[in-house]
Amino acid sequence: MQRNKEVVERFFLEIATGTIENLSVIDELVAEDYIQHNPEAGQGREGLREFFAHILSLPQSERLDPSKTVQLNVVAEGDLVVRQDIQTDGMLIDIFRVRDGLLVEHWDAYRRAPGAKGIVGL
C-alpha cells in the first residue's frame, strides 16, 4: 500500500502540478488502458496526456497549486489510494486504483471554497 501511495504522489508531483515536459512520465505511472471517470479527461494514457497538456498550458492561477495546500491526506487500502488536498481555495479528492505499480482507474471531486474561482477541468 505504501508503494501505491508513492505512485500517486509521484503522479501529482511530476504531472498534475509539474510541467508539460514531464508528461512522458505518464508512460511510467499510468496503464495504457487507464479508466478515467472525470468527464473532462479522455481515456487511456493518451487521453490523460491530452488533458494535462491542456491544463499545464493554462496560467498557474487556473491550475492546482501545491503552495495553497493547507492539509494533505493520503490513505491506501487494498488497491485504492485516496488523496485529499485541502487548499485555501477549495478541496480536491482523488481516488486511484493502482495495480502492479501503475494507475489503472481514477475518480475525482472538487469543491471550491465560497467565493473562490474553480480549478479548470475539475
C-alpha positions, 0 to 999 in steps of 0.5 A: 500500500505504501508503494501505491501511495508513492505512485500517486504522489509521484503522479501529482508531483511530476504531472498534475502540478509539474510541467508539460515536459514531464508528461512522458512520465505518464508512460511510467505511472499510468496503464495504457488502458487507464479508466478515467471517470472525470468527464473532462479527461479522455481515456487511456494514457493518451487521453490523460496526456491530452488533458494535462497538456491542456491544463499545464498550458493554462496560467498557474492561477487556473491550475492546482497549486501545491503552495495553497495546500493547507492539509494533505491526506493520503490513505491506501487500502487494498488497491485504492489510494485516496488523496485529499488536498485541502487548499485555501481555495477549495478541496480536491479528492482523488481516488486511484486504483493502482495495480502492479505499480501503475494507475489503472482507474481514477475518480475525482471531486472538487469543491471550491471554497465560497467565493473562490474561482474553480480549478479548470477541468475539475 
